[in-house]
Amino acid sequence: MVEPGVYIDPLHGDAERRVVRVEEGKWVVVAPYEPSEEHPDDRTMWRATLLTLAQQTSDGRTRLHADFSGKFVDRHGTIHENLEATYAGGVITWSDGNTWILTQAYTRQPLAAVRRLC
């Protein structure tokens, strides 16, 4: 199971990725788009959905499917759709080679916050 909390994305300037559990086997990721020279104060948020796949990997990692369609197109013109990932020990390892590292686990998750993300 994925640990809800704040993850750091080292390939994107240590940007924060907030992962919130919505229901059993489903999480929502919320994060800001990266500021650019043209838009240095832009704090627009994007979202993605993570789903647990039924089978674990042979080494016991949780398999995930991520739907990034809520991210639309980034400033580099990349269309984000689906990626596969694995989770173990506070690290999400993406099929594109990136990793997100848990830095702050949520001990409690307010229901209102979950409803806003859905």
PyMOL commands that place a pseudoatom at each C-alpha (Angstrom):
pseudoatom trace, name=CA, resn=MET, resi=1, chain=A, elem=C, hetatm=0, pos=[0.000, 0.000, 0.000]
pseudoatom trace, name=CA, resn=VAL, resi=2, chain=A, elem=C, hetatm=0, pos=[1.213, 3.506, -0.812]
pseudoatom trace, name=CA, resn=GLU, resi=3, chain=A, elem=C, hetatm=0, pos=[1.937, 5.716, 2.185]
pseudoatom trace, name=CA, resn=PRO, resi=4, chain=A, elem=C, hetatm=0, pos=[-0.068, 8.982, 1.991]
pseudoatom trace, name=CA, resn=GLY, resi=5, chain=A, elem=C, hetatm=0, pos=[2.066, 12.074, 2.460]
pseudoatom trace, name=CA, resn=VAL, resi=6, chain=A, elem=C, hetatm=0, pos=[4.446, 14.509, 0.830]
pseudoatom trace, name=CA, resn=TYR, resi=7, chain=A, elem=C, hetatm=0, pos=[6.925, 13.120, -1.692]
pseudoatom trace, name=CA, resn=ILE, resi=8, chain=A, elem=C, hetatm=0, pos=[9.897, 14.901, -3.242]
pseudoatom trace, name=CA, resn=ASP, resi=9, chain=A, elem=C, hetatm=0, pos=[10.523, 14.625, -6.988]
pseudoatom trace, name=CA, resn=PRO, resi=10, chain=A, elem=C, hetatm=0, pos=[14.300, 15.009, -7.466]
pseudoatom trace, name=CA, resn=LEU, resi=11, chain=A, elem=C, hetatm=0, pos=[14.088, 15.210, -11.279]
pseudoatom trace, name=CA, resn=HIS, resi=12, chain=A, elem=C, hetatm=0, pos=[11.909, 18.319, -11.020]
pseudoatom trace, name=CA, resn=GLY, resi=13, chain=A, elem=C, hetatm=0, pos=[13.832, 20.510, -8.588]
pseudoatom trace, name=CA, resn=ASP, resi=14, chain=A, elem=C, hetatm=0, pos=[12.741, 18.541, -5.505]
pseudoatom trace, name=CA, resn=ALA, resi=15, chain=A, elem=C, hetatm=0, pos=[9.137, 19.581, -6.191]
pseudoatom trace, name=CA, resn=GLU, resi=16, chain=A, elem=C, hetatm=0, pos=[6.531, 18.391, -3.696]
pseudoatom trace, name=CA, resn=ARG, resi=17, chain=A, elem=C, hetatm=0, pos=[4.000, 15.764, -4.731]
pseudoatom trace, name=CA, resn=ARG, resi=18, chain=A, elem=C, hetatm=0, pos=[1.132, 15.364, -2.246]
pseudoatom trace, name=CA, resn=VAL, resi=19, chain=A, elem=C, hetatm=0, pos=[-0.357, 11.876, -2.263]
pseudoatom trace, name=CA, resn=VAL, resi=20, chain=A, elem=C, hetatm=0, pos=[-3.756, 11.484, -0.583]
pseudoatom trace, name=CA, resn=ARG, resi=21, chain=A, elem=C, hetatm=0, pos=[-5.665, 8.217, -0.180]
pseudoatom trace, name=CA, resn=VAL, resi=22, chain=A, elem=C, hetatm=0, pos=[-9.174, 8.521, -1.580]
pseudoatom trace, name=CA, resn=GLU, resi=23, chain=A, elem=C, hetatm=0, pos=[-10.342, 4.941, -1.034]
pseudoatom trace, name=CA, resn=GLU, resi=24, chain=A, elem=C, hetatm=0, pos=[-8.870, 1.456, -0.793]
pseudoatom trace, name=CA, resn=GLY, resi=25, chain=A, elem=C, hetatm=0, pos=[-6.412, 1.062, -3.655]
pseudoatom trace, name=CA, resn=LYS, resi=26, chain=A, elem=C, hetatm=0, pos=[-6.835, 4.619, -4.988]
pseudoatom trace, name=CA, resn=TRP, resi=27, chain=A, elem=C, hetatm=0, pos=[-4.818, 7.782, -4.357]
pseudoatom trace, name=CA, resn=VAL, resi=28, chain=A, elem=C, hetatm=0, pos=[-4.814, 11.294, -5.787]
pseudoatom trace, name=CA, resn=VAL, resi=29, chain=A, elem=C, hetatm=0, pos=[-1.579, 13.179, -6.449]
pseudoatom trace, name=CA, resn=VAL, resi=30, chain=A, elem=C, hetatm=0, pos=[-1.743, 16.983, -6.315]
pseudoatom trace, name=CA, resn=ALA, resi=31, chain=A, elem=C, hetatm=0, pos=[1.226, 19.172, -7.224]
pseudoatom trace, name=CA, resn=PRO, resi=32, chain=A, elem=C, hetatm=0, pos=[2.013, 22.589, -8.677]
pseudoatom trace, name=CA, resn=TYR, resi=33, chain=A, elem=C, hetatm=0, pos=[3.218, 23.053, -12.226]
pseudoatom trace, name=CA, resn=GLU, resi=34, chain=A, elem=C, hetatm=0, pos=[6.835, 24.150, -12.348]
pseudoatom trace, name=CA, resn=PRO, resi=35, chain=A, elem=C, hetatm=0, pos=[7.277, 27.948, -12.570]
pseudoatom trace, name=CA, resn=SER, resi=36, chain=A, elem=C, hetatm=0, pos=[8.949, 29.185, -15.738]
pseudoatom trace, name=CA, resn=GLU, resi=37, chain=A, elem=C, hetatm=0, pos=[10.701, 32.392, -16.763]
pseudoatom trace, name=CA, resn=GLU, resi=38, chain=A, elem=C, hetatm=0, pos=[7.497, 33.554, -18.441]
pseudoatom trace, name=CA, resn=HIS, resi=39, chain=A, elem=C, hetatm=0, pos=[5.349, 32.591, -15.438]
pseudoatom trace, name=CA, resn=PRO, resi=40, chain=A, elem=C, hetatm=0, pos=[7.561, 32.733, -12.310]
pseudoatom trace, name=CA, resn=ASP, resi=41, chain=A, elem=C, hetatm=0, pos=[4.611, 33.117, -9.909]
pseudoatom trace, name=CA, resn=ASP, resi=42, chain=A, elem=C, hetatm=0, pos=[2.369, 30.485, -11.490]
pseudoatom trace, name=CA, resn=ARG, resi=43, chain=A, elem=C, hetatm=0, pos=[1.173, 28.066, -8.785]
pseudoatom trace, name=CA, resn=THR, resi=44, chain=A, elem=C, hetatm=0, pos=[-1.458, 26.289, -10.880]
pseudoatom trace, name=CA, resn=MET, resi=45, chain=A, elem=C, hetatm=0, pos=[-1.984, 22.751, -9.617]
pseudoatom trace, name=CA, resn=TRP, resi=46, chain=A, elem=C, hetatm=0, pos=[-2.186, 19.507, -11.562]
pseudoatom trace, name=CA, resn=ARG, resi=47, chain=A, elem=C, hetatm=0, pos=[-3.510, 16.152, -10.411]
pseudoatom trace, name=CA, resn=ALA, resi=48, chain=A, elem=C, hetatm=0, pos=[-3.084, 12.490, -11.188]
pseudoatom trace, name=CA, resn=THR, resi=49, chain=A, elem=C, hetatm=0, pos=[-4.725, 9.290, -9.988]
pseudoatom trace, name=CA, resn=LEU, resi=50, chain=A, elem=C, hetatm=0, pos=[-2.808, 6.256, -8.694]
pseudoatom trace, name=CA, resn=LEU, resi=51, chain=A, elem=C, hetatm=0, pos=[-4.415, 2.805, -8.655]
pseudoatom trace, name=CA, resn=THR, resi=52, chain=A, elem=C, hetatm=0, pos=[-3.019, -0.339, -7.046]
pseudoatom trace, name=CA, resn=LEU, resi=53, chain=A, elem=C, hetatm=0, pos=[-2.726, -3.243, -9.464]
pseudoatom trace, name=CA, resn=ALA, resi=54, chain=A, elem=C, hetatm=0, pos=[-3.738, -6.680, -8.209]
pseudoatom trace, name=CA, resn=GLN, resi=55, chain=A, elem=C, hetatm=0, pos=[-0.362, -8.412, -8.432]
pseudoatom trace, name=CA, resn=GLN, resi=56, chain=A, elem=C, hetatm=0, pos=[2.794, -7.386, -6.613]
pseudoatom trace, name=CA, resn=THR, resi=57, chain=A, elem=C, hetatm=0, pos=[6.209, -7.628, -8.229]
pseudoatom trace, name=CA, resn=SER, resi=58, chain=A, elem=C, hetatm=0, pos=[8.326, -10.741, -7.590]
pseudoatom trace, name=CA, resn=ASP, resi=59, chain=A, elem=C, hetatm=0, pos=[10.297, -8.791, -4.942]
pseudoatom trace, name=CA, resn=GLY, resi=60, chain=A, elem=C, hetatm=0, pos=[7.118, -7.724, -3.086]
pseudoatom trace, name=CA, resn=ARG, resi=61, chain=A, elem=C, hetatm=0, pos=[6.757, -4.169, -4.395]
pseudoatom trace, name=CA, resn=THR, resi=62, chain=A, elem=C, hetatm=0, pos=[3.258, -2.760, -4.846]
pseudoatom trace, name=CA, resn=ARG, resi=63, chain=A, elem=C, hetatm=0, pos=[2.473, -2.264, -8.547]
pseudoatom trace, name=CA, resn=LEU, resi=64, chain=A, elem=C, hetatm=0, pos=[0.738, 0.995, -9.496]
pseudoatom trace, name=CA, resn=HIS, resi=65, chain=A, elem=C, hetatm=0, pos=[-0.937, 2.468, -12.542]
pseudoatom trace, name=CA, resn=ALA, resi=66, chain=A, elem=C, hetatm=0, pos=[-0.936, 6.278, -12.773]
pseudoatom trace, name=CA, resn=ASP, resi=67, chain=A, elem=C, hetatm=0, pos=[-3.327, 8.330, -14.879]
pseudoatom trace, name=CA, resn=PHE, resi=68, chain=A, elem=C, hetatm=0, pos=[-1.712, 11.717, -15.539]
pseudoatom trace, name=CA, resn=SER, resi=69, chain=A, elem=C, hetatm=0, pos=[-4.414, 12.939, -17.929]
pseudoatom trace, name=CA, resn=GLY, resi=70, chain=A, elem=C, hetatm=0, pos=[-5.311, 15.588, -15.316]
pseudoatom trace, name=CA, resn=LYS, resi=71, chain=A, elem=C, hetatm=0, pos=[-1.912, 17.168, -15.955]
pseudoatom trace, name=CA, resn=PHE, resi=72, chain=A, elem=C, hetatm=0, pos=[-2.807, 18.015, -19.570]
pseudoatom trace, name=CA, resn=VAL, resi=73, chain=A, elem=C, hetatm=0, pos=[0.175, 19.418, -21.457]
pseudoatom trace, name=CA, resn=ASP, resi=74, chain=A, elem=C, hetatm=0, pos=[3.200, 20.875, -19.677]
pseudoatom trace, name=CA, resn=ARG, resi=75, chain=A, elem=C, hetatm=0, pos=[5.147, 23.919, -20.806]
pseudoatom trace, name=CA, resn=HIS, resi=76, chain=A, elem=C, hetatm=0, pos=[7.519, 21.694, -22.760]
pseudoatom trace, name=CA, resn=GLY, resi=77, chain=A, elem=C, hetatm=0, pos=[4.657, 20.379, -24.898]
pseudoatom trace, name=CA, resn=THR, resi=78, chain=A, elem=C, hetatm=0, pos=[4.707, 16.892, -23.368]
pseudoatom trace, name=CA, resn=ILE, resi=79, chain=A, elem=C, hetatm=0, pos=[1.340, 15.170, -23.071]
pseudoatom trace, name=CA, resn=HIS, resi=80, chain=A, elem=C, hetatm=0, pos=[1.102, 13.216, -19.827]
pseudoatom trace, name=CA, resn=GLU, resi=81, chain=A, elem=C, hetatm=0, pos=[-1.152, 10.189, -19.840]
pseudoatom trace, name=CA, resn=ASN, resi=82, chain=A, elem=C, hetatm=0, pos=[-0.352, 6.887, -18.149]
pseudoatom trace, name=CA, resn=LEU, resi=83, chain=A, elem=C, hetatm=0, pos=[2.706, 5.494, -16.390]
pseudoatom trace, name=CA, resn=GLU, resi=84, chain=A, elem=C, hetatm=0, pos=[3.362, 2.356, -14.400]
pseudoatom trace, name=CA, resn=ALA, resi=85, chain=A, elem=C, hetatm=0, pos=[5.207, 2.471, -11.090]
pseudoatom trace, name=CA, resn=THR, resi=86, chain=A, elem=C, hetatm=0, pos=[6.145, 0.389, -8.078]
pseudoatom trace, name=CA, resn=TYR, resi=87, chain=A, elem=C, hetatm=0, pos=[6.078, 1.331, -4.405]
pseudoatom trace, name=CA, resn=ALA, resi=88, chain=A, elem=C, hetatm=0, pos=[8.149, 0.056, -1.484]
pseudoatom trace, name=CA, resn=GLY, resi=89, chain=A, elem=C, hetatm=0, pos=[9.618, 1.621, 1.632]
pseudoatom trace, name=CA, resn=GLY, resi=90, chain=A, elem=C, hetatm=0, pos=[8.489, 5.191, 0.979]
pseudoatom trace, name=CA, resn=VAL, resi=91, chain=A, elem=C, hetatm=0, pos=[9.717, 5.316, -2.626]
pseudoatom trace, name=CA, resn=ILE, resi=92, chain=A, elem=C, hetatm=0, pos=[7.623, 5.418, -5.807]
pseudoatom trace, name=CA, resn=THR, resi=93, chain=A, elem=C, hetatm=0, pos=[9.727, 4.233, -8.750]
pseudoatom trace, name=CA, resn=TRP, resi=94, chain=A, elem=C, hetatm=0, pos=[8.323, 5.242, -12.133]
pseudoatom trace, name=CA, resn=SER, resi=95, chain=A, elem=C, hetatm=0, pos=[8.591, 3.334, -15.412]
pseudoatom trace, name=CA, resn=ASP, resi=96, chain=A, elem=C, hetatm=0, pos=[10.273, 6.406, -16.968]
pseudoatom trace, name=CA, resn=GLY, resi=97, chain=A, elem=C, hetatm=0, pos=[13.165, 6.154, -14.468]
pseudoatom trace, name=CA, resn=ASN, resi=98, chain=A, elem=C, hetatm=0, pos=[12.060, 8.868, -12.047]
pseudoatom trace, name=CA, resn=THR, resi=99, chain=A, elem=C, hetatm=0, pos=[11.573, 8.284, -8.304]
pseudoatom trace, name=CA, resn=TRP, resi=100, chain=A, elem=C, hetatm=0, pos=[9.543, 10.122, -5.678]
pseudoatom trace, name=CA, resn=ILE, resi=101, chain=A, elem=C, hetatm=0, pos=[10.757, 9.901, -2.088]
pseudoatom trace, name=CA, resn=LEU, resi=102, chain=A, elem=C, hetatm=0, pos=[8.439, 10.175, 0.924]
pseudoatom trace, name=CA, resn=THR, resi=103, chain=A, elem=C, hetatm=0, pos=[9.554, 13.011, 3.195]
pseudoatom trace, name=CA, resn=GLN, resi=104, chain=A, elem=C, hetatm=0, pos=[6.477, 13.521, 5.368]
pseudoatom trace, name=CA, resn=ALA, resi=105, chain=A, elem=C, hetatm=0, pos=[3.860, 10.853, 6.023]
pseudoatom trace, name=CA, resn=TYR, resi=106, chain=A, elem=C, hetatm=0, pos=[0.336, 11.952, 6.861]
pseudoatom trace, name=CA, resn=THR, resi=107, chain=A, elem=C, hetatm=0, pos=[-0.665, 10.656, 10.277]
pseudoatom trace, name=CA, resn=ARG, resi=108, chain=A, elem=C, hetatm=0, pos=[-4.223, 11.852, 9.815]
pseudoatom trace, name=CA, resn=GLN, resi=109, chain=A, elem=C, hetatm=0, pos=[-6.109, 12.840, 6.723]
pseudoatom trace, name=CA, resn=PRO, resi=110, chain=A, elem=C, hetatm=0, pos=[-9.081, 15.204, 7.040]
pseudoatom trace, name=CA, resn=LEU, resi=111, chain=A, elem=C, hetatm=0, pos=[-12.138, 13.996, 5.142]
pseudoatom trace, name=CA, resn=ALA, resi=112, chain=A, elem=C, hetatm=0, pos=[-12.752, 17.512, 3.776]
pseudoatom trace, name=CA, resn=ALA, resi=113, chain=A, elem=C, hetatm=0, pos=[-9.340, 17.471, 2.079]
pseudoatom trace, name=CA, resn=VAL, resi=114, chain=A, elem=C, hetatm=0, pos=[-10.156, 14.181, 0.357]
pseudoatom trace, name=CA, resn=ARG, resi=115, chain=A, elem=C, hetatm=0, pos=[-13.501, 15.480, -0.861]
pseudoatom trace, name=CA, resn=ARG, resi=116, chain=A, elem=C, hetatm=0, pos=[-11.846, 18.582, -2.359]
pseudoatom trace, name=CA, resn=LEU, resi=117, chain=A, elem=C, hetatm=0, pos=[-9.417, 16.398, -4.337]
pseudoatom trace, name=CA, resn=CYS, resi=118, chain=A, elem=C, hetatm=0, pos=[-12.030, 14.085, -5.836]
for i in range(1, 118): cmd.bond("trace and resi %d" % i, "trace and resi %d" % (i + 1))
show_as sticks, trace
zoom trace
